[in-house]
Amino acid sequence: MVHVVIAHGRLIIEVEGIERFLPICHRIDLPLEHVVWVQTRPDEAYHGPTGKRTPGTLLQGLIAAGTFHGTDGDVFWDVHDPGRSIAIGFRDEPLIGVVVDVDDPDKVERAIVRALRGE
């Protein structure tokens, strides 16, 4: 699971739990204006990531954690429960997006959308 913070015009995604000890990204910090879309409970979270995984963990149906290199670019995953997942797309960043678990996907989505609107 991750914790999402919006502060000072930045989107910060911090990995929590056991994943902090895996050889994966622990924190993503980028300008909010690089966020291009957000979606709760994306279909891809239920099917799992595609592409080559390095580094990270993939136990189909249990956990997808790490960076996956697809044809469109790199996507960071940290998903245990697809029902609590959120996907966020980026531009002008090394990652094209993330698919992660959060406590309340709807709340996180609303917060990101409000921040993108300048509210």
N, C-alpha and C positions, 0 to 999 in steps of 0.2 A: 504494500500500500504506500501511497505517497501523500504528502501534505503540499497543498498548493497555496501560495501566497502572492498577492498582488500588492506591490508597494513601490512608491516613487517611480512610477512608469515602467516597472519591470514585472515580469512573470517569473516566479521562482517555484520550482518543483523539487521537493526534497524527498528522497527515498527514506522510508521508515521500516522498522522491523528487521527481520533476519536478512533481507536483501542488502542492508548496509554492509554486511560481511562478505557478500559475493563480489567477484571481480567485475562489477558493473558500475555505470555512472551513478554517483550518489546525489548530485545536485545539477539542475539545469537552471540557468539564470540568463534571461534574455530580455531585450527591450519589448515591451508590450506591443509596439507597432509591428513587430515581426510575426505576431499571431494573425493568421488569416482565416481560421475557422475553428469551431469547437462543436463537438457532437457527443451526446450522452449515449451510453450503451450501444456502441457501433457494432454492426454485424461482424466485423473482422475480429472483435474480441471473443466472440463465441466460436469462431473457426480457428483461431490461432494465427500467429504471424507467418508470413511467407518470406522467403529469401534466406540467405546464409547468416547464421548467428555467430557473432564473435564480439566480445566474450558474453557469457550468460548461461542461462539454464532454460531448457524446454522439456517439460514433462507433460505431454499432450493431455489436456483436460484438467490438469492440476496447477501448473504454473508456467508462465512465459515471462522471463525476466532477462533483459539484456538488450543489446543493439542488434537489429536485424537489417541486413543489407539487401534491399530489393532493387528492382530495375529502376524505380523512380528515385531512390535515395535511401538514406538510413533512417530507421524509426526505432525509438527507444520504447521498450515494453516493460511493464511490471504489472501483470494481471494474474490474480488468483480467482477472482469472482467477476465474470463478465457482466453480471447484473449491476455491479457498482463501478463499471468502467466509464472512462471518458477519453475521447480522442481529441487531440489538439494539433492543428496543422501550422507549420511555420514557413516563412520565406527568409531568404538571406541568412540562413543558419546552417551549420554542418549537418544538423538533423532536419529532416522534412516534417517531423512530428513525433508525438508520443501517444501511446495507448496505455493508460494506467488505471489502477483502482483508486478510488477516493471514498471517503466516508459518505458523502452526499453528492452524487453526480449532478443532480439538478441544481443544487445550490452553487456548486463550483461553476457550472456552465453560466448561470445567471450572473455571477460575480465577474466572470471574464467578459461576457457580453456587455455588461454595464461599464466596465473599465474601458473596453474598446470604443464605446460611445462617448466616453469622457464624463460619465455620470459619477 
